[in-house]
Structure formats: structure tokens, C-alpha cells
Amino acid sequence: MNSGKIAAWVILLLLPAGFMGVWRLQRHINAERDTMHQEQDEVLVRSPKLMRLLTSEYSTLAADIYWTRAVQYYGNKRLGQDANLDSLWPLLDLSTTLIPVCCRPIVSARRSSANLNRAARGALILR
């Protein structure tokens, strides 16, 4: 046998073993990622006044972060068909309280929906 045929046989035998190893590794990575993805949806600071004091001159940045978090929270709940939107309203409340000037439609929607429950108000604002 020449060296080209030997190399072809080695590749032919090692390639499926390599694919099997990558497949097993990917299954392990997916299992680890799925356990990490099950996060708790909690808003640690629920008081807008306290958050305004803590962020002081970075309130705009904090409001943007909370707004992005609210959109991601709603999107994840919507994709997962989960109707529990308990943390949505505190996230939106924090973002609109920190910078009410740029969020006037949201603030007016918040005031007009005062008789709805918190989850419904949050979903109404994001729609």
C-alpha cells in the first residue's frame, strides 16, 4: 500500500470517531446551557426612588438597561407561552421612572391603565 491509501484509511476511520466525539460534547454543552438558562426572573430593586438615588447621573443608562431587560423578559415569556408576567411591570416602572421625558407615551399608557393588574399593564405597554 502506498502512503496515500494509508492516509485515506486513517482519515476514513478517524473522521466518524471525531464526529461522534463532537456530537457527544455538543450534547453535554446543550444540557449545561439548558440548566443555566433556567434563571430566576426577579427584579432586585423595585423602588424607582431608590434606583434613582443609586444611579444618580447614570439614570439614563440604568433606564436603558431596565427597558432592554423588560423587552427580553416579555419576549422570553411570549416565546415560552408563559402567562406569568409578574416582573414585567416593575421593570417597566423602573425604566419609565428613571427617564420619564423620553417615555411619555409609556407613562401616559401607565396612567390610563391604572385599573388593570400589573401584568396586564406591562403587556399593554409593550404591545
C-alpha positions in Angstrom: 0.0 0.0 0.0 1.2 3.4 -0.7 1.2 6.3 1.8 -1.9 8.0 0.1 -4.1 4.9 0.7 -2.9 4.6 4.3 -3.7 8.2 4.9 -7.2 7.8 3.3 -7.9 4.8 5.5 -6.8 6.6 8.7 -9.0 9.6 7.8 -11.9 7.3 6.9 -11.6 5.6 10.3 -10.9 8.8 12.4 -13.5 11.0 10.9 -16.6 9.2 12.2 -14.9 8.9 15.6 -14.3 12.6 15.6 -17.8 13.4 14.6 -19.1 11.1 17.4 -16.9 12.9 19.9 -18.1 16.4 18.8 -21.7 15.2 18.9 -21.3 13.9 22.5 -19.6 17.1 23.5 -22.3 19.2 22.0 -25.0 17.2 23.9 -23.1 17.9 27.1 -22.8 21.6 26.3 -26.5 21.8 25.5 -27.5 20.1 28.7 -25.3 22.5 30.7 -26.7 25.5 28.8 -30.3 24.5 29.4 -29.7 24.3 33.2 -28.1 27.7 33.2 -30.9 29.2 31.0 -33.5 28.5 33.7 -32.9 31.7 35.5 -35.0 33.4 38.1 -36.8 36.4 36.8 -36.5 38.8 39.7 -36.2 42.5 40.0 -33.9 43.0 42.9 -34.5 46.8 43.3 -38.2 47.5 42.9 -38.2 51.1 44.2 -37.8 53.7 41.5 -36.9 56.3 44.0 -34.1 54.2 45.5 -32.9 53.3 42.0 -32.8 57.0 41.1 -30.6 57.6 44.1 -28.3 54.7 43.4 -27.8 55.5 39.8 -27.6 59.3 40.2 -26.1 60.7 37.0 -26.3 57.3 35.3 -30.1 57.0 35.5 -30.4 57.2 31.7 -28.1 54.2 31.3 -29.9 52.3 34.0 -33.3 53.1 32.4 -32.0 51.7 29.1 -30.8 48.6 30.7 -34.1 48.0 32.5 -36.0 48.7 29.3 -33.9 46.2 27.4 -34.4 43.7 30.2 -38.2 44.3 30.1 -38.3 43.6 26.4 -36.2 40.5 26.7 -38.3 39.3 29.7 -41.5 39.8 27.7 -40.1 38.1 24.6 -38.9 35.1 26.5 -42.2 34.7 28.2 -44.1 35.1 25.0 -41.9 32.5 23.2 -42.2 30.1 26.1 -46.0 30.5 26.2 -45.7 31.6 29.8 -48.5 33.9 31.0 -46.8 34.8 34.3 -45.6 38.3 33.7 -45.2 39.4 37.4 -41.8 41.0 36.9 -42.7 42.9 33.8 -44.5 45.8 35.5 -41.6 46.6 38.0 -39.1 46.5 35.1 -41.2 49.0 33.1 -41.9 51.1 36.1 -38.2 51.5 36.8 -37.3 52.3 33.3 -40.1 54.9 32.9 -39.5 56.5 36.3 -35.7 56.9 35.7 -36.2 58.8 32.5 -39.9 59.9 32.1 -39.1 62.6 29.5 -38.3 60.1 26.6 -41.0 57.7 27.6 -44.1 59.9 27.6 -46.3 57.5 25.6 -45.5 54.8 28.1 -46.1 57.0 31.1 -49.5 58.0 29.7 -50.3 54.4 29.0 -49.3 53.5 32.5 -51.7 56.2 33.9 -54.6 55.3 31.6 -54.4 51.6 32.6 -54.4 52.1 36.3 -57.3 49.8 36.9 -55.6 46.8 35.2 -53.5 44.3 37.1 -49.7 44.7 36.9 -49.0 42.0 34.4 -51.7 43.3 32.0 -50.4 46.8 32.2 -46.9 45.7 31.4 -48.1 43.7 28.4 -50.3 46.6 27.2 -47.3 48.9 27.2 -45.1 46.5 25.2 -47.6 45.9 22.5 
